[in-house]
Amino acid sequence: QVRLQESGPGLLKPSQTLSLTCTVSGQSITADDDEYGWSWIRRTPGLGLEWMGTMTAAGSSFYRPALRSRASISRDTVKNQFSLQLTNVSPGDTAIYYCVRDRAFLGEHLTTATVMEGRTTRSWGQGTQVTVSS
């Protein structure tokens, strides 16, 4: 059974860079190239759940268009971790941040559309609160 655990700072000031790490156990983040992706999703008070970006098991990454200029996902395959960096944060980035395993439906591949629309099977970390305030 896969388990995901987020870690990172809970409080930032505007213009700082948010760095979060997800530690994965029970599955290699490089296994099954076409079927699995490793994502970051956040829940904001105003917008609800918002998919931010995904790195596939093969190492490709894609992002929500509105966040593409600020968000990046990287991974450490030795530690079996993947990370999110979000630059130039503002109070609007205050949210609960979740790391997620996305699994493509049978016969499909992971794409921006499928993950953005939630047309995958998801396994979630418990989430971590991030607050941006001066």
SENU-516531 format. One record per atom (N, C-alpha, C, CB): atom name; residue in one letter; x, y, z; residue number from 1. Coordinates in steps of 0.05 Angstrom, whole numbers. Glycine has a CB too. Layout:
residues N
(CA A (X Y Z) NUM)
...
END
This chain:
residues 134
(N Q (17 -24 0) 1)
(CA Q (0 0 0) 1)
(C Q (18 25 0) 1)
(CB Q (-19 0 24) 1)
(N V (12 43 -18) 2)
(CA V (29 67 -20) 2)
(C V (21 86 2) 2)
(CB V (25 81 -48) 2)
(N R (41 100 13) 3)
(CA R (37 121 33) 3)
(C R (53 145 24) 3)
(CB R (46 111 61) 3)
(N L (41 169 28) 4)
(CA L (53 194 21) 4)
(C L (52 213 45) 4)
(CB L (39 208 -3) 4)
(N Q (74 226 50) 5)
(CA Q (76 244 73) 5)
(C Q (89 270 65) 5)
(CB Q (92 231 96) 5)
(N E (74 292 68) 6)
(CA E (85 319 62) 6)
(C E (102 330 85) 6)
(CB E (62 338 55) 6)
(N S (121 346 78) 7)
(CA S (137 361 98) 7)
(C S (145 387 87) 7)
(CB S (162 344 108) 7)
(N G (148 407 104) 8)
(CA G (157 433 96) 8)
(C G (148 455 115) 8)
(CB G (146 439 68) 8)
(N P (155 480 110) 9)
(CA P (148 501 129) 9)
(C P (118 507 128) 9)
(CB P (164 527 122) 9)
(N G (108 516 151) 10)
(CA G (79 522 152) 10)
(C G (73 551 149) 10)
(CB G (69 513 178) 10)
(N L (93 568 151) 11)
(CA L (88 597 150) 11)
(C L (110 611 133) 11)
(CB L (88 609 179) 11)
(N L (101 626 114) 12)
(CA L (119 642 97) 12)
(C L (110 670 96) 12)
(CB L (121 629 69) 12)
(N K (128 688 87) 13)
(CA K (122 715 82) 13)
(C K (119 719 52) 13)
(CB K (144 735 93) 13)
(N P (103 739 44) 14)
(CA P (100 745 15) 14)
(C P (127 748 2) 14)
(CB P (83 770 11) 14)
(N S (129 739 -23) 15)
(CA S (152 739 -41) 15)
(C S (172 717 -35) 15)
(CB S (166 766 -38) 15)
(N Q (168 702 -14) 16)
(CA Q (186 679 -9) 16)
(C Q (180 656 -27) 16)
(CB Q (184 671 21) 16)
(N T (197 636 -27) 17)
(CA T (193 611 -42) 17)
(C T (185 589 -24) 17)
(CB T (219 604 -57) 17)
(N L (163 576 -31) 18)
(CA L (153 553 -16) 18)
(C L (167 528 -27) 18)
(CB L (122 550 -19) 18)
(N S (177 511 -8) 19)
(CA S (189 486 -16) 19)
(C S (176 464 1) 19)
(CB S (220 486 -12) 19)
(N L (163 445 -12) 20)
(CA L (151 422 2) 20)
(C L (162 397 -9) 20)
(CB L (120 423 -2) 20)
(N T (164 377 8) 21)
(CA T (174 351 0) 21)
(C T (154 329 7) 21)
(CB T (201 345 13) 21)
(N C (151 310 -11) 22)
(CA C (134 287 -6) 22)
(C C (151 262 -5) 22)
(CB C (111 285 -28) 22)
(N T (150 248 17) 23)
(CA T (164 222 20) 23)
(C T (144 200 15) 23)
(CB T (177 220 48) 23)
(N V (152 183 -4) 24)
(CA V (134 161 -13) 24)
(C V (145 134 -3) 24)
(CB V (131 161 -44) 24)
(N S (128 118 7) 25)
(CA S (135 90 15) 25)
(C S (115 71 3) 25)
(CB S (137 87 46) 25)
(N G (124 47 -2) 26)
(CA G (106 27 -13) 26)
(C G (106 25 -43) 26)
(CB G (79 32 -4) 26)
(N Q (119 44 -57) 27)
(CA Q (120 44 -86) 27)
(C Q (143 62 -95) 27)
(CB Q (94 52 -99) 27)
(N S (158 53 -115) 28)
(CA S (179 70 -126) 28)
(C S (166 92 -144) 28)
(CB S (199 54 -142) 28)
(N I (175 116 -141) 29)
(CA I (164 138 -157) 29)
(C I (173 137 -187) 29)
(CB I (172 165 -146) 29)
(N T (190 118 -193) 30)
(CA T (198 114 -221) 30)
(C T (186 89 -234) 30)
(CB T (228 112 -223) 30)
(N A (169 75 -219) 31)
(CA A (158 50 -229) 31)
(C A (134 55 -248) 31)
(CB A (149 32 -206) 31)
(N D (132 38 -269) 32)
(CA D (108 39 -287) 32)
(C D (105 66 -300) 32)
(CB D (83 32 -271) 32)
(N D (123 71 -319) 33)
(CA D (125 98 -331) 33)
(C D (98 110 -340) 33)
(CB D (143 97 -354) 33)
(N D (82 94 -354) 34)
(CA D (58 105 -367) 34)
(C D (34 106 -349) 34)
(CB D (52 88 -391) 34)
(N E (35 94 -326) 35)
(CA E (11 91 -310) 35)
(C E (10 110 -287) 35)
(CB E (10 63 -300) 35)
(N Y (33 118 -275) 36)
(CA Y (32 133 -251) 36)
(C Y (45 161 -254) 36)
(CB Y (46 118 -229) 36)
(N G (34 179 -239) 37)
(CA G (45 206 -236) 37)
(C G (44 215 -207) 37)
(CB G (31 226 -255) 37)
(N W (60 234 -201) 38)
(CA W (63 244 -173) 38)
(C W (57 274 -174) 38)
(CB W (91 238 -161) 38)
(N S (37 281 -159) 39)
(CA S (24 307 -163) 39)
(C S (24 323 -137) 39)
(CB S (-3 304 -174) 39)
(N W (20 349 -141) 40)
(CA W (14 367 -118) 40)
(C W (-14 380 -124) 40)
(CB W (36 389 -115) 40)
(N I (-30 379 -104) 41)
(CA I (-57 391 -105) 41)
(C I (-61 407 -79) 41)
(CB I (-79 368 -108) 41)
(N R (-74 429 -81) 42)
(CA R (-79 446 -57) 42)
(C R (-109 452 -54) 42)
(CB R (-63 472 -58) 42)
(N R (-116 456 -30) 43)
(CA R (-144 464 -24) 43)
(C R (-143 492 -12) 43)
(CB R (-158 444 -4) 43)
(N T (-154 511 -26) 44)
(CA T (-154 539 -17) 44)
(C T (-182 546 -7) 44)
(CB T (-146 558 -39) 44)
(N P (-184 565 11) 45)
(CA P (-211 572 22) 45)
(C P (-230 581 0) 45)
(CB P (-208 594 42) 45)
(N G (-221 595 -20) 46)
(CA G (-239 606 -40) 46)
(C G (-243 588 -64) 46)
(CB G (-229 632 -49) 46)
(N L (-223 573 -73) 47)
(CA L (-225 559 -98) 47)
(C L (-229 529 -95) 47)
(CB L (-200 563 -114) 47)
(N G (-227 519 -70) 48)
(CA G (-230 490 -67) 48)
(C G (-205 476 -76) 48)
(CB G (-254 479 -83) 48)
(N L (-208 451 -86) 49)
(CA L (-185 436 -95) 49)
(C L (-174 446 -121) 49)
(CB L (-192 406 -97) 49)
(N E (-147 449 -122) 50)
(CA E (-134 459 -146) 50)
(C E (-110 442 -152) 50)
(CB E (-126 489 -143) 50)
(N W (-110 428 -175) 51)
(CA W (-87 413 -184) 51)
(C W (-65 433 -192) 51)
(CB W (-94 394 -207) 51)
(N M (-40 428 -183) 52)
(CA M (-19 446 -189) 52)
(C M (1 435 -210) 52)
(CB M (-4 452 -163) 52)
(N G (8 410 -208) 53)
(CA G (27 399 -227) 53)
(C G (32 370 -221) 53)
(CB G (53 414 -227) 53)
(N T (44 356 -241) 54)
(CA T (49 328 -239) 54)
(C T (76 321 -251) 54)
(CB T (27 311 -253) 54)
(N M (90 303 -239) 55)
(CA M (114 291 -251) 55)
(C M (108 262 -255) 55)
(CB M (140 296 -234) 55)
(N T (110 252 -280) 56)
(CA T (104 224 -285) 56)
(C T (127 207 -275) 56)
(CB T (99 220 -315) 56)
(N A (121 181 -274) 57)
(CA A (142 162 -265) 57)
(C A (166 163 -285) 57)
(CB A (131 134 -263) 57)
(N A (160 170 -310) 58)
(CA A (181 171 -330) 58)
(C A (198 197 -327) 58)
(CB A (169 170 -357) 58)
(N G (188 216 -312) 59)
(CA G (203 241 -307) 59)
(C G (193 265 -322) 59)
(CB G (231 236 -315) 59)
(N S (172 262 -338) 60)
(CA S (160 286 -351) 60)
(C S (143 301 -331) 60)
(CB S (143 277 -375) 60)
(N S (141 327 -335) 61)
(CA S (125 343 -317) 61)
(C S (107 361 -332) 61)
(CB S (143 359 -298) 61)
(N F (84 367 -321) 62)
(CA F (65 387 -332) 62)
(C F (51 400 -309) 62)
(CB F (46 373 -352) 62)
(N Y (42 425 -315) 63)
(CA Y (32 443 -294) 63)
(C Y (6 456 -302) 63)
(CB Y (53 464 -287) 63)
(N R (-8 465 -282) 64)
(CA R (-31 482 -286) 64)
(C R (-21 507 -301) 64)
(CB R (-46 489 -259) 64)
(N P (-34 515 -323) 65)
(CA P (-23 538 -338) 65)
(C P (-19 563 -321) 65)
(CB P (-42 544 -361) 65)
(N A (-38 569 -303) 66)
(CA A (-36 593 -288) 66)
(C A (-12 593 -268) 66)
(CB A (-61 598 -273) 66)
(N L (-1 570 -262) 67)
(CA L (20 567 -243) 67)
(C L (47 561 -256) 67)
(CB L (14 546 -222) 67)
(N R (47 557 -282) 68)
(CA R (71 547 -296) 68)
(C R (95 564 -291) 68)
(CB R (65 544 -326) 68)
(N S (91 590 -289) 69)
(CA S (114 608 -286) 69)
(C S (126 607 -258) 69)
(CB S (107 637 -293) 69)
(N R (111 597 -238) 70)
(CA R (120 598 -210) 70)
(C R (125 570 -198) 70)
(CB R (100 612 -194) 70)
(N A (114 550 -210) 71)
(CA A (115 523 -197) 71)
(C A (135 505 -212) 71)
(CB A (87 510 -197) 71)
(N S (149 489 -196) 72)
(CA S (165 468 -208) 72)
(C S (166 444 -190) 72)
(CB S (194 478 -213) 72)
(N I (166 420 -202) 73)
(CA I (167 395 -188) 73)
(C I (193 381 -195) 73)
(CB I (142 377 -194) 73)
(N S (206 371 -174) 74)
(CA S (231 356 -178) 74)
(C S (229 330 -162) 74)
(CB S (256 373 -169) 74)
(N R (249 313 -165) 75)
(CA R (248 288 -150) 75)
(C R (276 278 -143) 75)
(CB R (234 266 -166) 75)
(N D (277 263 -121) 76)
(CA D (302 249 -113) 76)
(C D (295 220 -113) 76)
(CB D (311 259 -84) 76)
(N T (305 206 -133) 77)
(CA T (298 178 -136) 77)
(C T (311 160 -116) 77)
(CB T (305 169 -164) 77)
(N V (334 169 -105) 78)
(CA V (347 153 -84) 78)
(C V (331 153 -58) 78)
(CB V (376 164 -79) 78)
(N K (321 177 -51) 79)
(CA K (304 179 -27) 79)
(C K (275 173 -32) 79)
(CB K (307 207 -15) 79)
(N N (268 169 -57) 80)
(CA N (240 164 -64) 80)
(C N (222 187 -55) 80)
(CB N (230 137 -53) 80)
(N Q (230 211 -62) 81)
(CA Q (216 235 -55) 81)
(C Q (211 252 -80) 81)
(CB Q (231 251 -33) 81)
(N F (190 268 -79) 82)
(CA F (187 289 -99) 82)
(C F (179 315 -85) 82)
(CB F (165 281 -120) 82)
(N S (186 337 -97) 83)
(CA S (184 363 -84) 83)
(C S (170 383 -102) 83)
(CB S (212 373 -76) 83)
(N L (158 403 -89) 84)
(CA L (146 425 -102) 84)
(C L (160 451 -93) 84)
(CB L (116 427 -95) 84)
(N Q (167 468 -112) 85)
(CA Q (176 495 -106) 85)
(C Q (156 514 -119) 85)
(CB Q (205 500 -117) 85)
(N L (147 534 -104) 86)
(CA L (129 554 -113) 86)
(C L (141 581 -106) 86)
(CB L (100 551 -101) 86)
(N T (149 596 -126) 87)
(CA T (163 621 -121) 87)
(C T (144 645 -117) 87)
(CB T (181 628 -145) 87)
(N N (154 666 -105) 88)
(CA N (139 691 -103) 88)
(C N (111 687 -91) 88)
(CB N (138 705 -130) 88)
(N V (110 674 -68) 89)
(CA V (83 668 -57) 89)
(C V (70 693 -47) 89)
(CB V (86 648 -34) 89)
(N S (43 692 -46) 90)
(CA S (27 714 -36) 90)
(C S (5 702 -18) 90)
(CB S (13 730 -59) 90)
(N P (-10 718 -3) 91)
(CA P (-31 707 14) 91)
(C P (-50 689 -1) 91)
(CB P (-46 729 27) 91)
(N G (-53 693 -27) 92)
(CA G (-71 676 -43) 92)
(C G (-61 648 -45) 92)
(CB G (-74 688 -70) 92)
(N D (-36 643 -38) 93)
(CA D (-25 615 -38) 93)
(C D (-30 601 -12) 93)
(CB D (4 616 -45) 93)
(N T (-42 614 7) 94)
(CA T (-49 601 32) 94)
(C T (-68 578 27) 94)
(CB T (-62 621 52) 94)
(N A (-61 554 35) 95)
(CA A (-77 530 29) 95)
(C A (-67 506 44) 95)
(CB A (-76 525 -2) 95)
(N I (-82 485 43) 96)
(CA I (-72 459 51) 96)
(C I (-60 445 26) 96)
(CB I (-94 441 64) 96)
(N Y (-36 437 27) 97)
(CA Y (-22 425 4) 97)
(C Y (-20 395 8) 97)
(CB Y (6 438 1) 97)
(N Y (-28 381 -13) 98)
(CA Y (-28 352 -13) 98)
(C Y (-9 341 -34) 98)
(CB Y (-57 341 -17) 98)
(N C (6 320 -27) 99)
(CA C (19 305 -48) 99)
(C C (2 281 -54) 99)
(CB C (48 297 -39) 99)
(N V (2 273 -79) 100)
(CA V (-18 255 -89) 100)
(C V (-5 236 -110) 100)
(CB V (-42 269 -102) 100)
(N R (-13 211 -109) 101)
(CA R (-6 193 -131) 101)
(C R (-30 191 -150) 101)
(CB R (1 164 -120) 101)
(N D (-25 197 -175) 102)
(CA D (-45 195 -195) 102)
(C D (-41 170 -211) 102)
(CB D (-45 220 -214) 102)
(N R (-61 154 -215) 103)
(CA R (-60 130 -231) 103)
(C R (-79 132 -254) 103)
(CB R (-66 105 -214) 103)
(N A (-68 129 -278) 104)
(CA A (-85 132 -302) 104)
(C A (-106 110 -303) 104)
(CB A (-68 131 -328) 104)
(N F (-129 117 -314) 105)
(CA F (-150 96 -318) 105)
(C F (-139 76 -339) 105)
(CB F (-176 109 -328) 105)
(N L (-150 52 -338) 106)
(CA L (-142 31 -356) 106)
(C L (-145 40 -385) 106)
(CB L (-159 5 -351) 106)
(N G (-123 37 -400) 107)
(CA G (-123 45 -428) 107)
(C G (-117 74 -433) 107)
(CB G (-149 39 -439) 107)
(N E (-113 90 -412) 108)
(CA E (-107 118 -416) 108)
(C E (-79 125 -407) 108)
(CB E (-128 136 -401) 108)
(N H (-70 148 -415) 109)
(CA H (-44 158 -406) 109)
(C H (-49 184 -390) 109)
(CB H (-25 164 -430) 109)
(N L (-30 190 -373) 110)
(CA L (-31 215 -358) 110)
(C L (-25 238 -376) 110)
(CB L (-12 214 -334) 110)
(N T (-42 258 -376) 111)
(CA T (-38 283 -391) 111)
(C T (-47 306 -373) 111)
(CB T (-54 282 -418) 111)
(N T (-41 330 -383) 112)
(CA T (-50 354 -368) 112)
(C T (-80 352 -364) 112)
(CB T (-42 379 -382) 112)
(N A (-94 345 -384) 113)
(CA A (-124 345 -383) 113)
(C A (-133 324 -362) 113)
(CB A (-136 339 -410) 113)
(N T (-122 300 -363) 114)
(CA T (-133 279 -346) 114)
(C T (-128 285 -317) 114)
(CB T (-120 252 -353) 114)
(N V (-104 296 -310) 115)
(CA V (-99 302 -282) 115)
(C V (-113 327 -273) 115)
(CB V (-69 304 -277) 115)
(N M (-115 347 -290) 116)
(CA M (-128 372 -283) 116)
(C M (-158 366 -277) 116)
(CB M (-125 393 -305) 116)
(N E (-169 349 -293) 117)
(CA E (-198 343 -290) 117)
(C E (-203 321 -270) 117)
(CB E (-210 335 -317) 117)
(N G (-182 310 -258) 118)
(CA G (-185 289 -239) 118)
(C G (-194 262 -250) 118)
(CB G (-205 298 -218) 118)
(N R (-189 257 -275) 119)
(CA R (-197 232 -288) 119)
(C R (-175 212 -283) 119)
(CB R (-202 236 -318) 119)
(N T (-169 208 -258) 120)
(CA T (-149 188 -249) 120)
(C T (-158 176 -223) 120)
(CB T (-120 202 -246) 120)
(N T (-144 156 -214) 121)
(CA T (-149 145 -188) 121)
(C T (-127 157 -170) 121)
(CB T (-148 114 -187) 121)
(N R (-135 169 -147) 122)
(CA R (-117 184 -131) 122)
(C R (-113 172 -103) 122)
(CB R (-126 213 -128) 122)
(N S (-88 172 -95) 123)
(CA S (-80 166 -67) 123)
(C S (-68 191 -55) 123)
(CB S (-61 141 -66) 123)
(N W (-77 198 -31) 124)
(CA W (-70 224 -20) 124)
(C W (-53 222 5) 124)
(CB W (-96 239 -13) 124)
(N G (-35 242 8) 125)
(CA G (-22 246 34) 125)
(C G (-42 260 52) 125)
(CB G (3 263 31) 125)
(N Q (-34 264 77) 126)
(CA Q (-53 276 97) 126)
(C Q (-55 306 93) 126)
(CB Q (-43 269 125) 126)
(N G (-37 318 79) 127)
(CA G (-38 347 74) 127)
(C G (-22 363 95) 127)
(CB G (-66 356 74) 127)
(N T (-13 386 87) 128)
(CA T (2 404 105) 128)
(C T (-8 432 101) 128)
(CB T (32 401 101) 128)
(N Q (-14 446 122) 129)
(CA Q (-23 474 121) 129)
(C Q (0 493 115) 129)
(CB Q (-38 482 147) 129)
(N V (-3 510 95) 130)
(CA V (16 531 89) 130)
(C V (2 557 90) 130)
(CB V (30 526 61) 130)
(N T (12 576 106) 131)
(CA T (1 602 109) 131)
(C T (21 623 100) 131)
(CB T (-8 608 138) 131)
(N V (12 642 83) 132)
(CA V (29 663 74) 132)
(C V (18 689 86) 132)
(CB V (30 665 42) 132)
(N S (34 702 102) 133)
(CA S (25 726 116) 133)
(C S (49 743 123) 133)
(CB S (9 718 141) 133)
(N S (45 769 122) 134)
(CA S (67 787 130) 134)
(C S (66 793 160) 134)
(CB S (65 813 114) 134)
END
